[in-house]
Amino acid sequence: MARTNRTVVPESRAMLKQMQYEIASEFGLYGASYGGGMDTEFASELGTIGGAGASGGTPYLGHLSSRDNGSVGGEITKRLIKQAEQSLFA
């Protein structure tokens, strides 16, 4: 069975992308490479983070290791599960 990497709810794409950058910033992966630890939440609003990558507007993060990227993905999964549990049992 082929594995596809598609978003089930396309409207959630922006929220997931924001969560990805927030978690990477919390882990010190994103802010340290762009301006020595600047606050990425406000810096991105001002347009001062990184240059545009090949995907148009997204900064190039190719210097991050697979382990670093995996830890961000794992944290996203943990937080989404926690949110789902809270909504089910609230």
N, C-alpha and C positions, 0 to 999 in steps of 0.2 A: 504494500500500500504506500503510495507516494505521500509524502508529508508536505503540506502547503503552508506557507507563512502568510495567511491573510487574516485581516481583522474581521471578526464576526460582526461587530457593530462599527462601521466606518466612522461614525460621528465621534467615537471615543479616541480616535487617533491623536488629536491635539492634546487631550488630557493625559494620555499615556506618554507622549513626547515630553510634556512639561514635567510629569512625575519622574521620567528618566533623568532629565537635567537636574532636578532638585536633589535626587538621591545621589547622583554622581558628585554634585557639589558638596553634599553632606559627607560623603566619603573622601572628599579632598581630591577627587580625580579630575574634575572639570575646572574649577576655579584656579587651581595651582598652575595649570598650563596656560591660562589666559589672564595675565596681569598679576600674578603672584598672590592668588587667593582672594580676588575681588568678589564681592557679593554678586553672584550670577543672576539672581532674580532681578535686581535693579539694573545691573549692567546690560542684561539682554533687552530690557525695556528701552534703555538709552541707545542700544545698537552698538555697544562698545566691546562686545565679546567676539573675538576671532574674526576670521574672514569667511566669506561664503565658500562652501565646498562645491564639489561637483554636482551635488543634488540641489543647488540653488538656494542659498540662504542658510543652510545648516553648516555649522563649523565642522572642519575636518578633525576627526578624533581618532585617526589611524594610529597614533602613537600609544593608545591604550592597549594593554594586554588582554588576552582572552579571559584571564582570571578576573581582571578588573571589570570587564564588561559583564561577565557572568555573575559577579556579585551584585551588580546593579540590577540585572534581570531577576535574580533570586529575591532581592529585596522588594522589587515591584510585585512579584507574585505573592510574597508574604503579606504585603499591605493590602492587595486586592482581596485575598482570602479573608483577612481580618475584617475588611469593610463588609464583605458579603455575609460573614457570620454575624456581625453586629446588626445588619439589616434584617436577617432572618430571625434572630432571637430578641429583637428589641420590641 
